[in-house]
């Protein structure tokens, strides 16, 4: 175990040495200086950012710890640097800046939100026999996003004080490894909440410039962060020239290219297939996929096991064309049988889920305003008492306004509906005494059904009850 840990440490140090242009060693006072810079810039823009808890309100912030995730795709870069950012001086600030940058991202025709969105966009595409489906993938996008160009774009979109906050976040990517502090000098840190949206923000401007300056342009260009789906109409020979054009736009942004094989191409977790002049689609699994899921004998909660099956079934219905849904569900059935589940469990989990209404799709949405307190209305909800001229009182409870409940009592008395109201049962028929509705009082405004019942019982218990009902002598 110790030897394995030493090997990992040596490997990570070697990786840092190889990428010394992107990482540099820092002094131990760097964290303190970063905290001061973040706090100073936040104070310069008033209290609105503080109200979003942009700055970590801790006496001691935590260091960002670095680990490396294994990458199965890029053989030349088998390890990806990932920084654990929560607790670091700029973490909350990064989350806040993400919210104000988000509206400026995702407004282009090329934007792909997720697999479901991608499948929807495919419906509008018609292919010619000579068209080629292509995928361009940015190599290690996060660690290669040029910070200088990104900051120039931010300065064009935000006032100087907000742009300075972005600068603090983007230049404050650091981590602790083996007792030493390192700063990431190029790219954005994987693990920071602001990194994905900065990468998207930069790539939108990058692709706009690259496509406008290209002599031959793709008929379709869809992009999800660093992956693109392209339909090319200009022949295979010109594709290499287009790839060279993309790679000449920035010293740090480089693309790899993959063309369709056997009339199909994978994008995200969708396998796109030619179907005449239309595009078919089903679930894509990498060659390394093994169909091993959480086993039935696992000690995880049953809801988690069922949730895995249900989630994959839901993905099948979202991604697959209608003619491929049953094929995908059959595949899942076999896979989970092999993982120890029985037919009944699998069938229940694979059943279609009832779709919840999407608030964004509802028409004629009524905007409601709720008043937290209205004098003489809010007060009249809870436990109340109605006196009678004979000296007795009625103790009652209601979750509505007392005025509404009094109207009901009066109607019950008038109609003689004694089975609906103890007040009506007590009300005299000969006029010897009178229910004094005008002297009704609210005893307490206790909220909640059970607390009201308890308080009502307490009030009734305070007085002996000769009639065994709510009316008390």
HELIX and SHEET records of a PDB file:
HELIX    1   1 UNK A    2  UNK A   18  1                                  17    
HELIX    2   2 UNK A   30  UNK A   44  1                                  15    
HELIX    3   3 UNK A   48  UNK A   51  1                                   4    
HELIX    4   4 UNK A   91  UNK A  102  1                                  12    
HELIX    5   5 UNK A  115  UNK A  122  1                                   8    
HELIX    6   6 UNK A  141  UNK A  144  1                                   4    
HELIX    7   7 UNK A  147  UNK A  157  1                                  11    
HELIX    8   8 UNK A  160  UNK A  170  1                                  11    
HELIX    9   9 UNK A  195  UNK A  213  1                                  19    
HELIX   10  10 UNK A  237  UNK A  247  1                                  11    
HELIX   11  11 UNK A  302  UNK A  319  1                                  18    
HELIX   12  12 UNK A  322  UNK A  338  1                                  17    
HELIX   13  13 UNK A  343  UNK A  350  1                                   8    
HELIX   14  14 UNK A  359  UNK A  361  5                                   3    
HELIX   15  15 UNK A  378  UNK A  380  5                                   3    
HELIX   16  16 UNK A  402  UNK A  415  1                                  14    
HELIX   17  17 UNK A  422  UNK A  426  1                                   5    
HELIX   18  18 UNK A  449  UNK A  461  1                                  13    
SHEET    1   A 3 UNK A  23  UNK A  26  0                                        
SHEET    2   A 3 UNK A 180  UNK A 184 -1                                        
SHEET    3   A 3 UNK A 174  UNK A 177 -1                                        
SHEET    1   B 2 UNK A  65  UNK A  70  0                                        
SHEET    2   B 2 UNK A  79  UNK A  84 -1                                        
SHEET    1   C 4 UNK A 220  UNK A 224  0                                        
SHEET    2   C 4 UNK A 227  UNK A 232 -1                                        
SHEET    3   C 4 UNK A 132  UNK A 138 -1                                        
SHEET    4   C 4 UNK A 255  UNK A 259 -1                                        
SHEET    1   D 3 UNK A 264  UNK A 267  0                                        
SHEET    2   D 3 UNK A 270  UNK A 275 -1                                        
SHEET    3   D 3 UNK A 278  UNK A 283 -1                                        
SHEET    1   E 4 UNK A 435  UNK A 444  0                                        
SHEET    2   E 4 UNK A 382  UNK A 388 -1                                        
SHEET    3   E 4 UNK A 393  UNK A 398 -1                                        
SHEET    4   E 4 UNK A 471  UNK A 472 -1                                        
END                                                                             
